Amino acid sequence: MQLVIFRKTAENIADDYLKSRGVHLVSGQARSRRVHNMTAYRHGSQDNKKIDVRRRMIS
């Protein structure tokens, strides 16, 4: 019960603070998952087959 009350008061305090500062929160747009250069994407896919990720690093 105390946690519920705490969350409500914290939310109210945050809302009041944002209102006093004149800040409006909006959700951003999702990034598009479109490939811009398909030949570079395919070239990277071919190159990653040559890389051994589990190999020990040379130091």
C-alpha positions in Angstrom: 0.0 0.0 0.0 2.8 2.4 0.8 4.5 1.7 -2.5 1.3 2.6 -4.4 0.9 5.8 -2.5 4.6 6.6 -3.0 4.3 6.0 -6.8 1.3 8.3 -7.0 2.9 11.1 -5.1 6.1 10.7 -7.1 4.2 10.8 -10.4 2.3 14.0 -9.2 5.5 15.7 -8.2 7.1 14.8 -11.6 4.0 16.1 -13.5 4.0 19.4 -11.5 7.7 19.9 -12.1 7.3 19.3 -15.8 4.3 21.6 -15.9 6.2 24.4 -14.1 9.1 24.1 -16.6 6.7 24.0 -19.6 8.0 20.7 -20.8 5.7 18.5 -22.9 6.7 14.9 -23.2 5.9 13.1 -26.5 6.8 9.7 -27.8 9.4 9.7 -30.5 9.0 8.0 -33.9 10.3 4.5 -34.3 13.3 4.0 -36.4 12.7 2.4 -39.8 14.5 -0.9 -40.3 15.0 -0.3 -44.0 18.4 -1.1 -45.5 19.6 2.0 -47.4 22.4 0.3 -49.4 21.5 -3.3 -50.2 24.8 -4.1 -51.9 26.8 -3.0 -48.8 24.4 -5.1 -46.6 25.0 -8.2 -48.7 28.8 -7.5 -48.7 28.7 -7.3 -44.9 26.8 -10.6 -44.7 29.4 -12.3 -46.8 32.3 -10.8 -44.8 30.8 -11.9 -41.5 31.0 -15.5 -42.5 34.8 -15.2 -42.5 35.0 -13.9 -38.9 35.4 -16.4 -36.1 33.8 -14.7 -33.1 34.8 -17.5 -30.6 38.5 -17.3 -31.4 40.8 -15.9 -28.8 41.9 -12.3 -29.2 45.4 -11.5 -30.2 47.0 -9.1 -27.7 
